[in-house]
Amino acid sequence: MVAETHKGNVVKVRVDPDRCQGHTLCSMIAPESFELDDIEGHASAVSEDVAAEQEDAVREAAHSCPEQAILITETS
């Protein structure tokens, strides 16, 4: 099932592994959407599809990332 926002758009998220430096802000802001690697502490998305109820937290995490490693795409 593809998650849709309240606007009917599909929001997807991914973390660029080359940019992520493991600051962990994303997992503190949106723990249901981001997980950390046990070895290096780098983040990855739990799921590419963002649940509508997680959209605001995922967007906040992306804006808070000092490396701008979180990429959000939105399609209608």
CHARMM-style PDB file with segment names, atoms N, HN, CA, C and O in Angstrom:
ATOM      1  N   MET     1       0.839  -1.184   0.000  1.00  0.00      PROA
ATOM      2  CA  MET     1       0.000   0.000   0.000  1.00  0.00      PROA
ATOM      3  C   MET     1       0.881   1.244   0.000  1.00  0.00      PROA
ATOM      4  O   MET     1       1.811   1.335   0.801  1.00  0.00      PROA
ATOM      5  N   VAL     2       0.615   2.173  -0.855  1.00  0.00      PROA
ATOM      6  HN  VAL     2      -0.140   2.099  -1.506  1.00  0.00      PROA
ATOM      7  CA  VAL     2       1.373   3.412  -0.944  1.00  0.00      PROA
ATOM      8  C   VAL     2       0.738   4.446  -0.034  1.00  0.00      PROA
ATOM      9  O   VAL     2      -0.473   4.665  -0.072  1.00  0.00      PROA
ATOM     10  N   ALA     3       1.568   5.079   0.785  1.00  0.00      PROA
ATOM     11  HN  ALA     3       2.551   4.901   0.816  1.00  0.00      PROA
ATOM     12  CA  ALA     3       1.080   6.098   1.708  1.00  0.00      PROA
ATOM     13  C   ALA     3       0.798   7.383   0.952  1.00  0.00      PROA
ATOM     14  O   ALA     3       1.597   7.804   0.116  1.00  0.00      PROA
ATOM     15  N   GLU     4      -0.331   8.004   1.242  1.00  0.00      PROA
ATOM     16  HN  GLU     4      -0.980   7.662   1.921  1.00  0.00      PROA
ATOM     17  CA  GLU     4      -0.680   9.278   0.633  1.00  0.00      PROA
ATOM     18  C   GLU     4      -0.836  10.319   1.718  1.00  0.00      PROA
ATOM     19  O   GLU     4      -1.311  10.019   2.813  1.00  0.00      PROA
ATOM     20  N   THR     5      -0.438  11.542   1.416  1.00  0.00      PROA
ATOM     21  HN  THR     5      -0.053  11.786   0.526  1.00  0.00      PROA
ATOM     22  CA  THR     5      -0.599  12.629   2.359  1.00  0.00      PROA
ATOM     23  C   THR     5      -2.052  13.082   2.352  1.00  0.00      PROA
ATOM     24  O   THR     5      -2.866  12.599   1.564  1.00  0.00      PROA
ATOM     25  N   HSD     6      -2.358  14.005   3.230  1.00  0.00      PROA
ATOM     26  HN  HSD     6      -1.697  14.397   3.870  1.00  0.00      PROA
ATOM     27  CA  HSD     6      -3.711  14.550   3.275  1.00  0.00      PROA
ATOM     28  C   HSD     6      -4.049  15.311   1.995  1.00  0.00      PROA
ATOM     29  O   HSD     6      -5.221  15.558   1.713  1.00  0.00      PROA
ATOM     30  N   LYS     7      -3.034  15.683   1.223  1.00  0.00      PROA
ATOM     31  HN  LYS     7      -2.081  15.482   1.452  1.00  0.00      PROA
ATOM     32  CA  LYS     7      -3.262  16.363  -0.051  1.00  0.00      PROA
ATOM     33  C   LYS     7      -3.412  15.374  -1.196  1.00  0.00      PROA
ATOM     34  O   LYS     7      -3.669  15.778  -2.330  1.00  0.00      PROA
ATOM     35  N   GLY     8      -3.256  14.087  -0.919  1.00  0.00      PROA
ATOM     36  HN  GLY     8      -3.047  13.759   0.002  1.00  0.00      PROA
ATOM     37  CA  GLY     8      -3.364  13.075  -1.953  1.00  0.00      PROA
ATOM     38  C   GLY     8      -2.061  12.799  -2.677  1.00  0.00      PROA
ATOM     39  O   GLY     8      -2.037  12.000  -3.613  1.00  0.00      PROA
ATOM     40  N   ASN     9      -0.978  13.441  -2.267  1.00  0.00      PROA
ATOM     41  HN  ASN     9      -0.998  14.091  -1.507  1.00  0.00      PROA
ATOM     42  CA  ASN     9       0.319  13.227  -2.893  1.00  0.00      PROA
ATOM     43  C   ASN     9       1.056  12.080  -2.207  1.00  0.00      PROA
ATOM     44  O   ASN     9       0.829  11.803  -1.029  1.00  0.00      PROA
ATOM     45  N   VAL    10       1.932  11.422  -2.944  1.00  0.00      PROA
ATOM     46  HN  VAL    10       2.117  11.647  -3.901  1.00  0.00      PROA
ATOM     47  CA  VAL    10       2.758  10.361  -2.395  1.00  0.00      PROA
ATOM     48  C   VAL    10       4.104  10.975  -2.038  1.00  0.00      PROA
ATOM     49  O   VAL    10       4.764  11.581  -2.881  1.00  0.00      PROA
ATOM     50  N   VAL    11       4.504  10.814  -0.781  1.00  0.00      PROA
ATOM     51  HN  VAL    11       3.967  10.321  -0.096  1.00  0.00      PROA
ATOM     52  CA  VAL    11       5.764  11.362  -0.303  1.00  0.00      PROA
ATOM     53  C   VAL    11       6.721  10.206  -0.057  1.00  0.00      PROA
ATOM     54  O   VAL    11       6.384   9.224   0.604  1.00  0.00      PROA
ATOM     55  N   LYS    12       7.930  10.349  -0.609  1.00  0.00      PROA
ATOM     56  HN  LYS    12       8.204  11.147  -1.146  1.00  0.00      PROA
ATOM     57  CA  LYS    12       8.964   9.334  -0.431  1.00  0.00      PROA
ATOM     58  C   LYS    12      10.197   9.998   0.165  1.00  0.00      PROA
ATOM     59  O   LYS    12      10.439  11.188  -0.039  1.00  0.00      PROA
ATOM     60  N   VAL    13      10.974   9.207   0.906  1.00  0.00      PROA
ATOM     61  HN  VAL    13      10.778   8.241   1.071  1.00  0.00      PROA
ATOM     62  CA  VAL    13      12.177   9.737   1.544  1.00  0.00      PROA
ATOM     63  C   VAL    13      13.319   8.748   1.383  1.00  0.00      PROA
ATOM     64  O   VAL    13      13.117   7.534   1.365  1.00  0.00      PROA
ATOM     65  N   ARG    14      14.519   9.294   1.268  1.00  0.00      PROA
ATOM     66  HN  ARG    14      14.683  10.281   1.282  1.00  0.00      PROA
ATOM     67  CA  ARG    14      15.710   8.459   1.298  1.00  0.00      PROA
ATOM     68  C   ARG    14      16.841   9.282   1.894  1.00  0.00      PROA
ATOM     69  O   ARG    14      16.805  10.513   1.895  1.00  0.00      PROA
ATOM     70  N   VAL    15      17.841   8.578   2.399  1.00  0.00      PROA
ATOM     71  HN  VAL    15      17.871   7.579   2.398  1.00  0.00      PROA
ATOM     72  CA  VAL    15      19.014   9.226   2.973  1.00  0.00      PROA
ATOM     73  C   VAL    15      20.198   8.943   2.052  1.00  0.00      PROA
ATOM     74  O   VAL    15      20.469   7.791   1.712  1.00  0.00      PROA
ATOM     75  N   ASP    16      20.890   9.986   1.657  1.00  0.00      PROA
ATOM     76  HN  ASP    16      20.671  10.922   1.933  1.00  0.00      PROA
ATOM     77  CA  ASP    16      22.074   9.840   0.822  1.00  0.00      PROA
ATOM     78  C   ASP    16      23.221   9.338   1.706  1.00  0.00      PROA
ATOM     79  O   ASP    16      23.705  10.079   2.562  1.00  0.00      PROA
ATOM     80  N   PRO    17      23.661   8.094   1.509  1.00  0.00      PROA
ATOM     81  CA  PRO    17      24.685   7.523   2.385  1.00  0.00      PROA
ATOM     82  C   PRO    17      26.043   8.209   2.261  1.00  0.00      PROA
ATOM     83  O   PRO    17      26.863   8.126   3.176  1.00  0.00      PROA
ATOM     84  N   ASP    18      26.285   8.880   1.151  1.00  0.00      PROA
ATOM     85  HN  ASP    18      25.619   8.948   0.408  1.00  0.00      PROA
ATOM     86  CA  ASP    18      27.548   9.597   0.985  1.00  0.00      PROA
ATOM     87  C   ASP    18      27.576  10.912   1.755  1.00  0.00      PROA
ATOM     88  O   ASP    18      28.647  11.416   2.091  1.00  0.00      PROA
ATOM     89  N   ARG    19      26.413  11.459   2.029  1.00  0.00      PROA
ATOM     90  HN  ARG    19      25.543  11.050   1.756  1.00  0.00      PROA
ATOM     91  CA  ARG    19      26.332  12.742   2.746  1.00  0.00      PROA
ATOM     92  C   ARG    19      26.115  12.565   4.242  1.00  0.00      PROA
ATOM     93  O   ARG    19      26.580  13.383   5.036  1.00  0.00      PROA
ATOM     94  N   CYS    20      25.421  11.513   4.630  1.00  0.00      PROA
ATOM     95  HN  CYS    20      25.043  10.848   3.985  1.00  0.00      PROA
ATOM     96  CA  CYS    20      25.090  11.304   6.042  1.00  0.00      PROA
ATOM     97  C   CYS    20      26.370  11.122   6.861  1.00  0.00      PROA
ATOM     98  O   CYS    20      27.239  10.321   6.517  1.00  0.00      PROA
ATOM     99  N   GLN    21      26.463  11.882   7.946  1.00  0.00      PROA
ATOM    100  HN  GLN    21      25.757  12.533   8.225  1.00  0.00      PROA
ATOM    101  CA  GLN    21      27.617  11.802   8.838  1.00  0.00      PROA
ATOM    102  C   GLN    21      27.247  11.246  10.207  1.00  0.00      PROA
ATOM    103  O   GLN    21      28.080  11.217  11.113  1.00  0.00      PROA
ATOM    104  N   GLY    22      25.997  10.804  10.363  1.00  0.00      PROA
ATOM    105  HN  GLY    22      25.320  10.828   9.628  1.00  0.00      PROA
ATOM    106  CA  GLY    22      25.578  10.168  11.608  1.00  0.00      PROA
ATOM    107  C   GLY    22      25.328  11.121  12.765  1.00  0.00      PROA
ATOM    108  O   GLY    22      25.598  10.776  13.915  1.00  0.00      PROA
ATOM    109  N   HSD    23      24.823  12.304  12.485  1.00  0.00      PROA
ATOM    110  HN  HSD    23      24.604  12.585  11.550  1.00  0.00      PROA
ATOM    111  CA  HSD    23      24.510  13.263  13.548  1.00  0.00      PROA
ATOM    112  C   HSD    23      23.320  12.803  14.394  1.00  0.00      PROA
ATOM    113  O   HSD    23      23.154  13.270  15.520  1.00  0.00      PROA
ATOM    114  N   THR    24      22.510  11.916  13.880  1.00  0.00      PROA
ATOM    115  HN  THR    24      22.645  11.537  12.965  1.00  0.00      PROA
ATOM    116  CA  THR    24      21.349  11.271  14.531  1.00  0.00      PROA
ATOM    117  C   THR    24      20.145  12.179  14.771  1.00  0.00      PROA
ATOM    118  O   THR    24      19.189  11.760  15.424  1.00  0.00      PROA
ATOM    119  N   LEU    25      20.165  13.397  14.266  1.00  0.00      PROA
ATOM    120  HN  LEU    25      20.942  13.738  13.736  1.00  0.00      PROA
ATOM    121  CA  LEU    25      19.023  14.289  14.478  1.00  0.00      PROA
ATOM    122  C   LEU    25      17.743  13.713  13.876  1.00  0.00      PROA
ATOM    123  O   LEU    25      16.672  13.818  14.473  1.00  0.00      PROA
ATOM    124  N   CYS    26      17.856  13.107  12.697  1.00  0.00      PROA
ATOM    125  HN  CYS    26      18.726  13.022  12.212  1.00  0.00      PROA
ATOM    126  CA  CYS    26      16.659  12.578  12.033  1.00  0.00      PROA
ATOM    127  C   CYS    26      15.983  11.506  12.876  1.00  0.00      PROA
ATOM    128  O   CYS    26      14.757  11.481  12.986  1.00  0.00      PROA
ATOM    129  N   SER    27      16.771  10.627  13.467  1.00  0.00      PROA
ATOM    130  HN  SER    27      17.766  10.647  13.377  1.00  0.00      PROA
ATOM    131  CA  SER    27      16.168   9.554  14.265  1.00  0.00      PROA
ATOM    132  C   SER    27      15.614  10.076  15.585  1.00  0.00      PROA
ATOM    133  O   SER    27      14.732   9.447  16.170  1.00  0.00      PROA
ATOM    134  N   MET    28      16.111  11.209  16.065  1.00  0.00      PROA
ATOM    135  HN  MET    28      16.828  11.720  15.590  1.00  0.00      PROA
ATOM    136  CA  MET    28      15.538  11.817  17.270  1.00  0.00      PROA
ATOM    137  C   MET    28      14.230  12.528  16.943  1.00  0.00      PROA
ATOM    138  O   MET    28      13.293  12.508  17.741  1.00  0.00      PROA
ATOM    139  N   ILE    29      14.164  13.155  15.770  1.00  0.00      PROA
ATOM    140  HN  ILE    29      14.924  13.171  15.122  1.00  0.00      PROA
ATOM    141  CA  ILE    29      12.968  13.902  15.368  1.00  0.00      PROA
ATOM    142  C   ILE    29      11.870  12.977  14.851  1.00  0.00      PROA
ATOM    143  O   ILE    29      10.696  13.170  15.167  1.00  0.00      PROA
ATOM    144  N   ALA    30      12.247  11.974  14.060  1.00  0.00      PROA
ATOM    145  HN  ALA    30      13.201  11.818  13.804  1.00  0.00      PROA
ATOM    146  CA  ALA    30      11.271  11.055  13.448  1.00  0.00      PROA
ATOM    147  C   ALA    30      11.727   9.604  13.639  1.00  0.00      PROA
ATOM    148  O   ALA    30      12.101   8.944  12.669  1.00  0.00      PROA
ATOM    149  N   PRO    31      11.701   9.105  14.870  1.00  0.00      PROA
ATOM    150  CA  PRO    31      12.225   7.762  15.141  1.00  0.00      PROA
ATOM    151  C   PRO    31      11.492   6.633  14.417  1.00  0.00      PROA
ATOM    152  O   PRO    31      12.063   5.562  14.217  1.00  0.00      PROA
ATOM    153  N   GLU    32      10.249   6.853  14.025  1.00  0.00      PROA
ATOM    154  HN  GLU    32       9.785   7.724  14.188  1.00  0.00      PROA
ATOM    155  CA  GLU    32       9.505   5.815  13.312  1.00  0.00      PROA
ATOM    156  C   GLU    32       9.874   5.762  11.829  1.00  0.00      PROA
ATOM    157  O   GLU    32       9.520   4.811  11.134  1.00  0.00      PROA
ATOM    158  N   SER    33      10.581   6.778  11.349  1.00  0.00      PROA
ATOM    159  HN  SER    33      10.869   7.552  11.914  1.00  0.00      PROA
ATOM    160  CA  SER    33      10.903   6.863   9.925  1.00  0.00      PROA
ATOM    161  C   SER    33      12.375   6.652   9.603  1.00  0.00      PROA
ATOM    162  O   SER    33      12.721   6.356   8.460  1.00  0.00      PROA
ATOM    163  N   PHE    34      13.255   6.803  10.610  1.00  0.00      PROA
ATOM    164  HN  PHE    34      12.973   7.044  11.539  1.00  0.00      PROA
ATOM    165  CA  PHE    34      14.688   6.659  10.369  1.00  0.00      PROA
ATOM    166  C   PHE    34      15.307   5.704  11.375  1.00  0.00      PROA
ATOM    167  O   PHE    34      14.948   5.693  12.553  1.00  0.00      PROA
ATOM    168  N   GLU    35      16.250   4.899  10.882  1.00  0.00      PROA
ATOM    169  HN  GLU    35      16.542   4.908   9.926  1.00  0.00      PROA
ATOM    170  CA  GLU    35      16.989   3.988  11.755  1.00  0.00      PROA
ATOM    171  C   GLU    35      18.473   4.237  11.559  1.00  0.00      PROA
ATOM    172  O   GLU    35      18.899   4.725  10.513  1.00  0.00      PROA
ATOM    173  N   LEU    36      19.260   3.897  12.578  1.00  0.00      PROA
ATOM    174  HN  LEU    36      18.913   3.500  13.428  1.00  0.00      PROA
ATOM    175  CA  LEU    36      20.694   4.132  12.534  1.00  0.00      PROA
ATOM    176  C   LEU    36      21.442   2.818  12.377  1.00  0.00      PROA
ATOM    177  O   LEU    36      21.059   1.796  12.946  1.00  0.00      PROA
ATOM    178  N   ASP    37      22.506   2.863  11.602  1.00  0.00      PROA
ATOM    179  HN  ASP    37      22.817   3.693  11.140  1.00  0.00      PROA
ATOM    180  CA  ASP    37      23.397   1.719  11.422  1.00  0.00      PROA
ATOM    181  C   ASP    37      24.118   1.468  12.744  1.00  0.00      PROA
ATOM    182  O   ASP    37      24.620   2.405  13.364  1.00  0.00      PROA
ATOM    183  N   ASP    38      24.170   0.218  13.173  1.00  0.00      PROA
ATOM    184  HN  ASP    38      23.763  -0.543  12.668  1.00  0.00      PROA
ATOM    185  CA  ASP    38      24.796  -0.118  14.448  1.00  0.00      PROA
ATOM    186  C   ASP    38      26.306   0.103  14.454  1.00  0.00      PROA
ATOM    187  O   ASP    38      26.891   0.328  15.514  1.00  0.00      PROA
ATOM    188  N   ILE    39      26.932   0.043  13.308  1.00  0.00      PROA
ATOM    189  HN  ILE    39      26.456  -0.140  12.447  1.00  0.00      PROA
ATOM    190  CA  ILE    39      28.388   0.145  13.246  1.00  0.00      PROA
ATOM    191  C   ILE    39      28.851   1.595  13.107  1.00  0.00      PROA
ATOM    192  O   ILE    39      29.647   2.067  13.919  1.00  0.00      PROA
ATOM    193  N   GLU    40      28.370   2.295  12.103  1.00  0.00      PROA
ATOM    194  HN  GLU    40      27.723   1.912  11.444  1.00  0.00      PROA
ATOM    195  CA  GLU    40      28.833   3.654  11.848  1.00  0.00      PROA
ATOM    196  C   GLU    40      27.857   4.732  12.309  1.00  0.00      PROA
ATOM    197  O   GLU    40      28.213   5.910  12.354  1.00  0.00      PROA
ATOM    198  N   GLY    41      26.631   4.340  12.653  1.00  0.00      PROA
ATOM    199  HN  GLY    41      26.342   3.383  12.617  1.00  0.00      PROA
ATOM    200  CA  GLY    41      25.646   5.301  13.120  1.00  0.00      PROA
ATOM    201  C   GLY    41      24.986   6.113  12.025  1.00  0.00      PROA
ATOM    202  O   GLY    41      24.275   7.075  12.315  1.00  0.00      PROA
ATOM    203  N   HSD    42      25.208   5.745  10.771  1.00  0.00      PROA
ATOM    204  HN  HSD    42      25.785   4.963  10.536  1.00  0.00      PROA
ATOM    205  CA  HSD    42      24.571   6.464   9.669  1.00  0.00      PROA
ATOM    206  C   HSD    42      23.097   6.096   9.589  1.00  0.00      PROA
ATOM    207  O   HSD    42      22.701   4.985   9.941  1.00  0.00      PROA
ATOM    208  N   ALA    43      22.305   7.029   9.129  1.00  0.00      PROA
ATOM    209  HN  ALA    43      22.627   7.932   8.844  1.00  0.00      PROA
ATOM    210  CA  ALA    43      20.858   6.843   9.068  1.00  0.00      PROA
ATOM    211  C   ALA    43      20.419   6.265   7.731  1.00  0.00      PROA
ATOM    212  O   ALA    43      21.095   6.397   6.711  1.00  0.00      PROA
ATOM    213  N   SER    44      19.267   5.623   7.779  1.00  0.00      PROA
ATOM    214  HN  SER    44      18.718   5.515   8.608  1.00  0.00      PROA
ATOM    215  CA  SER    44      18.575   5.196   6.570  1.00  0.00      PROA
ATOM    216  C   SER    44      17.085   5.270   6.864  1.00  0.00      PROA
ATOM    217  O   SER    44      16.668   5.246   8.022  1.00  0.00      PROA
ATOM    218  N   ALA    45      16.294   5.359   5.814  1.00  0.00      PROA
ATOM    219  HN  ALA    45      16.632   5.379   4.873  1.00  0.00      PROA
ATOM    220  CA  ALA    45      14.845   5.404   5.984  1.00  0.00      PROA
ATOM    221  C   ALA    45      14.333   4.009   6.306  1.00  0.00      PROA
ATOM    222  O   ALA    45      14.757   3.030   5.691  1.00  0.00      PROA
ATOM    223  N   VAL    46      13.429   3.918   7.262  1.00  0.00      PROA
ATOM    224  HN  VAL    46      13.085   4.714   7.761  1.00  0.00      PROA
ATOM    225  CA  VAL    46      12.802   2.642   7.598  1.00  0.00      PROA
ATOM    226  C   VAL    46      12.030   2.137   6.390  1.00  0.00      PROA
ATOM    227  O   VAL    46      12.051   0.946   6.078  1.00  0.00      PROA
ATOM    228  N   SER    47      11.346   3.058   5.712  1.00  0.00      PROA
ATOM    229  HN  SER    47      11.329   4.025   5.965  1.00  0.00      PROA
ATOM    230  CA  SER    47      10.601   2.752   4.497  1.00  0.00      PROA
ATOM    231  C   SER    47      10.720   3.945   3.563  1.00  0.00      PROA
ATOM    232  O   SER    47      10.750   5.091   4.012  1.00  0.00      PROA
ATOM    233  N   GLU    48      10.788   3.681   2.289  1.00  0.00      PROA
ATOM    234  HN  GLU    48      10.765   2.750   1.924  1.00  0.00      PROA
ATOM    235  CA  GLU    48      10.850   4.770   1.312  1.00  0.00      PROA
ATOM    236  C   GLU    48       9.550   5.577   1.318  1.00  0.00      PROA
ATOM    237  O   GLU    48       9.573   6.793   1.126  1.00  0.00      PROA
ATOM    238  N   ASP    49       8.432   4.913   1.535  1.00  0.00      PROA
ATOM    239  HN  ASP    49       8.413   3.925   1.691  1.00  0.00      PROA
ATOM    240  CA  ASP    49       7.129   5.575   1.562  1.00  0.00      PROA
ATOM    241  C   ASP    49       6.887   6.180   2.939  1.00  0.00      PROA
ATOM    242  O   ASP    49       7.017   5.503   3.959  1.00  0.00      PROA
ATOM    243  N   VAL    50       6.536   7.454   2.958  1.00  0.00      PROA
ATOM    244  HN  VAL    50       6.430   8.005   2.130  1.00  0.00      PROA
ATOM    245  CA  VAL    50       6.275   8.156   4.211  1.00  0.00      PROA
ATOM    246  C   VAL    50       4.785   8.087   4.526  1.00  0.00      PROA
ATOM    247  O   VAL    50       3.951   8.491   3.716  1.00  0.00      PROA
ATOM    248  N   ALA    51       4.461   7.575   5.698  1.00  0.00      PROA
ATOM    249  HN  ALA    51       5.138   7.246   6.356  1.00  0.00      PROA
ATOM    250  CA  ALA    51       3.066   7.546   6.135  1.00  0.00      PROA
ATOM    251  C   ALA    51       2.591   8.980   6.354  1.00  0.00      PROA
ATOM    252  O   ALA    51       3.358   9.831   6.804  1.00  0.00      PROA
ATOM    253  N   ALA    52       1.347   9.238   6.040  1.00  0.00      PROA
ATOM    254  HN  ALA    52       0.724   8.546   5.674  1.00  0.00      PROA
ATOM    255  CA  ALA    52       0.799  10.596   6.148  1.00  0.00      PROA
ATOM    256  C   ALA    52       1.010  11.183   7.538  1.00  0.00      PROA
ATOM    257  O   ALA    52       1.303  12.371   7.671  1.00  0.00      PROA
ATOM    258  N   GLU    53       0.864  10.361   8.573  1.00  0.00      PROA
ATOM    259  HN  GLU    53       0.625   9.396   8.465  1.00  0.00      PROA
ATOM    260  CA  GLU    53       1.019  10.869   9.946  1.00  0.00      PROA
ATOM    261  C   GLU    53       2.482  11.149  10.310  1.00  0.00      PROA
ATOM    262  O   GLU    53       2.753  11.775  11.335  1.00  0.00      PROA
ATOM    263  N   GLN    54       3.413  10.698   9.489  1.00  0.00      PROA
ATOM    264  HN  GLN    54       3.193  10.189   8.656  1.00  0.00      PROA
ATOM    265  CA  GLN    54       4.840  10.945   9.729  1.00  0.00      PROA
ATOM    266  C   GLN    54       5.412  12.052   8.844  1.00  0.00      PROA
ATOM    267  O   GLN    54       6.567  12.444   9.006  1.00  0.00      PROA
ATOM    268  N   GLU    55       4.613  12.550   7.923  1.00  0.00      PROA
ATOM    269  HN  GLU    55       3.674  12.232   7.792  1.00  0.00      PROA
ATOM    270  CA  GLU    55       5.116  13.516   6.944  1.00  0.00      PROA
ATOM    271  C   GLU    55       5.732  14.757   7.586  1.00  0.00      PROA
ATOM    272  O   GLU    55       6.826  15.165   7.196  1.00  0.00      PROA
ATOM    273  N   ASP    56       5.065  15.357   8.547  1.00  0.00      PROA
ATOM    274  HN  ASP    56       4.176  15.025   8.864  1.00  0.00      PROA
ATOM    275  CA  ASP    56       5.593  16.581   9.165  1.00  0.00      PROA
ATOM    276  C   ASP    56       6.920  16.315   9.871  1.00  0.00      PROA
ATOM    277  O   ASP    56       7.846  17.120   9.766  1.00  0.00      PROA
ATOM    278  N   ALA    57       7.024  15.203  10.586  1.00  0.00      PROA
ATOM    279  HN  ALA    57       6.272  14.550  10.672  1.00  0.00      PROA
ATOM    280  CA  ALA    57       8.256  14.866  11.292  1.00  0.00      PROA
ATOM    281  C   ALA    57       9.392  14.590  10.313  1.00  0.00      PROA
ATOM    282  O   ALA    57      10.531  14.992  10.554  1.00  0.00      PROA
ATOM    283  N   VAL    58       9.090  13.908   9.214  1.00  0.00      PROA
ATOM    284  HN  VAL    58       8.165  13.582   9.019  1.00  0.00      PROA
ATOM    285  CA  VAL    58      10.119  13.614   8.203  1.00  0.00      PROA
ATOM    286  C   VAL    58      10.604  14.917   7.561  1.00  0.00      PROA
ATOM    287  O   VAL    58      11.802  15.089   7.336  1.00  0.00      PROA
ATOM    288  N   ARG    59       9.692  15.818   7.271  1.00  0.00      PROA
ATOM    289  HN  ARG    59       8.719  15.679   7.454  1.00  0.00      PROA
ATOM    290  CA  ARG    59      10.088  17.109   6.696  1.00  0.00      PROA
ATOM    291  C   ARG    59      10.936  17.904   7.690  1.00  0.00      PROA
ATOM    292  O   ARG    59      11.915  18.537   7.296  1.00  0.00      PROA
ATOM    293  N   GLU    60      10.575  17.877   8.958  1.00  0.00      PROA
ATOM    294  HN  GLU    60       9.780  17.363   9.278  1.00  0.00      PROA
ATOM    295  CA  GLU    60      11.371  18.568   9.986  1.00  0.00      PROA
ATOM    296  C   GLU    60      12.765  17.952  10.085  1.00  0.00      PROA
ATOM    297  O   GLU    60      13.756  18.670  10.213  1.00  0.00      PROA
ATOM    298  N   ALA    61      12.839  16.633  10.027  1.00  0.00      PROA
ATOM    299  HN  ALA    61      12.033  16.050   9.923  1.00  0.00      PROA
ATOM    300  CA  ALA    61      14.137  15.951  10.070  1.00  0.00      PROA
ATOM    301  C   ALA    61      14.996  16.361   8.881  1.00  0.00      PROA
ATOM    302  O   ALA    61      16.193  16.603   9.037  1.00  0.00      PROA
ATOM    303  N   ALA    62      14.399  16.442   7.701  1.00  0.00      PROA
ATOM    304  HN  ALA    62      13.426  16.246   7.575  1.00  0.00      PROA
ATOM    305  CA  ALA    62      15.146  16.840   6.506  1.00  0.00      PROA
ATOM    306  C   ALA    62      15.684  18.263   6.650  1.00  0.00      PROA
ATOM    307  O   ALA    62      16.829  18.535   6.288  1.00  0.00      PROA
ATOM    308  N   HSD    63      14.869  19.161   7.173  1.00  0.00      PROA
ATOM    309  HN  HSD    63      13.939  18.940   7.467  1.00  0.00      PROA
ATOM    310  CA  HSD    63      15.298  20.552   7.349  1.00  0.00      PROA
ATOM    311  C   HSD    63      16.355  20.678   8.438  1.00  0.00      PROA
ATOM    312  O   HSD    63      17.168  21.603   8.410  1.00  0.00      PROA
ATOM    313  N   SER    64      16.352  19.753   9.400  1.00  0.00      PROA
ATOM    314  HN  SER    64      15.692  19.003   9.423  1.00  0.00      PROA
ATOM    315  CA  SER    64      17.291  19.803  10.519  1.00  0.00      PROA
ATOM    316  C   SER    64      18.620  19.125  10.230  1.00  0.00      PROA
ATOM    317  O   SER    64      19.577  19.307  10.981  1.00  0.00      PROA
ATOM    318  N   CYS    65      18.698  18.356   9.169  1.00  0.00      PROA
ATOM    319  HN  CYS    65      17.920  18.207   8.558  1.00  0.00      PROA
ATOM    320  CA  CYS    65      19.922  17.609   8.861  1.00  0.00      PROA
ATOM    321  C   CYS    65      21.045  18.571   8.474  1.00  0.00      PROA
ATOM    322  O   CYS    65      20.925  19.282   7.476  1.00  0.00      PROA
ATOM    323  N   PRO    66      22.140  18.605   9.249  1.00  0.00      PROA
ATOM    324  CA  PRO    66      23.219  19.533   8.934  1.00  0.00      PROA
ATOM    325  C   PRO    66      23.928  19.225   7.615  1.00  0.00      PROA
ATOM    326  O   PRO    66      24.544  20.109   7.020  1.00  0.00      PROA
ATOM    327  N   GLU    67      23.843  17.988   7.162  1.00  0.00      PROA
ATOM    328  HN  GLU    67      23.343  17.269   7.645  1.00  0.00      PROA
ATOM    329  CA  GLU    67      24.495  17.589   5.916  1.00  0.00      PROA
ATOM    330  C   GLU    67      23.542  17.626   4.722  1.00  0.00      PROA
ATOM    331  O   GLU    67      23.959  17.382   3.589  1.00  0.00      PROA
ATOM    332  N   GLN    68      22.253  17.932   4.971  1.00  0.00      PROA
ATOM    333  HN  GLN    68      21.914  18.130   5.891  1.00  0.00      PROA
ATOM    334  CA  GLN    68      21.223  17.925   3.927  1.00  0.00      PROA
ATOM    335  C   GLN    68      21.223  16.586   3.188  1.00  0.00      PROA
ATOM    336  O   GLN    68      21.139  16.534   1.961  1.00  0.00      PROA
ATOM    337  N   ALA    69      21.319  15.508   3.965  1.00  0.00      PROA
ATOM    338  HN  ALA    69      21.388  15.550   4.962  1.00  0.00      PROA
ATOM    339  CA  ALA    69      21.405  14.157   3.406  1.00  0.00      PROA
ATOM    340  C   ALA    69      20.044  13.504   3.197  1.00  0.00      PROA
ATOM    341  O   ALA    69      19.959  12.444   2.577  1.00  0.00      PROA
ATOM    342  N   ILE    70      18.987  14.115   3.701  1.00  0.00      PROA
ATOM    343  HN  ILE    70      19.056  14.976   4.205  1.00  0.00      PROA
ATOM    344  CA  ILE    70      17.650  13.531   3.590  1.00  0.00      PROA
ATOM    345  C   ILE    70      16.948  14.131   2.384  1.00  0.00      PROA
ATOM    346  O   ILE    70      16.765  15.344   2.288  1.00  0.00      PROA
ATOM    347  N   LEU    71      16.562  13.258   1.468  1.00  0.00      PROA
ATOM    348  HN  LEU    71      16.711  12.272   1.545  1.00  0.00      PROA
ATOM    349  CA  LEU    71      15.944  13.696   0.224  1.00  0.00      PROA
ATOM    350  C   LEU    71      14.474  13.279   0.207  1.00  0.00      PROA
ATOM    351  O   LEU    71      14.144  12.107   0.392  1.00  0.00      PROA
ATOM    352  N   ILE    72      13.605  14.252  -0.019  1.00  0.00      PROA
ATOM    353  HN  ILE    72      13.873  15.204  -0.169  1.00  0.00      PROA
ATOM    354  CA  ILE    72      12.173  14.007  -0.053  1.00  0.00      PROA
ATOM    355  C   ILE    72      11.667  14.269  -1.456  1.00  0.00      PROA
ATOM    356  O   ILE    72      11.993  15.286  -2.068  1.00  0.00      PROA
ATOM    357  N   THR    73      10.868  13.343  -1.958  1.00  0.00      PROA
ATOM    358  HN  THR    73      10.604  12.517  -1.461  1.00  0.00      PROA
ATOM    359  CA  THR    73      10.198  13.556  -3.248  1.00  0.00      PROA
ATOM    360  C   THR    73       8.703  13.430  -3.026  1.00  0.00      PROA
ATOM    361  O   THR    73       8.247  12.672  -2.170  1.00  0.00      PROA
ATOM    362  N   GLU    74       7.962  14.173  -3.798  1.00  0.00      PROA
ATOM    363  HN  GLU    74       8.333  14.789  -4.493  1.00  0.00      PROA
ATOM    364  CA  GLU    74       6.512  14.179  -3.675  1.00  0.00      PROA
ATOM    365  C   GLU    74       5.910  14.133  -5.064  1.00  0.00      PROA
ATOM    366  O   GLU    74       6.244  14.940  -5.932  1.00  0.00      PROA
ATOM    367  N   THR    75       5.010  13.168  -5.263  1.00  0.00      PROA
ATOM    368  HN  THR    75       4.738  12.512  -4.558  1.00  0.00      PROA
ATOM    369  CA  THR    75       4.342  13.040  -6.553  1.00  0.00      PROA
ATOM    370  C   THR    75       2.837  13.001  -6.336  1.00  0.00      PROA
ATOM    371  O   THR    75       2.355  12.611  -5.273  1.00  0.00      PROA
ATOM    372  N   SER    76       2.123  13.403  -7.342  1.00  0.00      PROA
ATOM    373  HN  SER    76       2.514  13.720  -8.206  1.00  0.00      PROA
ATOM    374  CA  SER    76       0.653  13.388  -7.232  1.00  0.00      PROA
ATOM    375  C   SER    76       0.086  12.174  -7.917  1.00  0.00      PROA
ATOM    376  OT1 SER    76      -1.130  11.985  -7.932  1.00  0.00      PROA
TER     377      SER     76
END
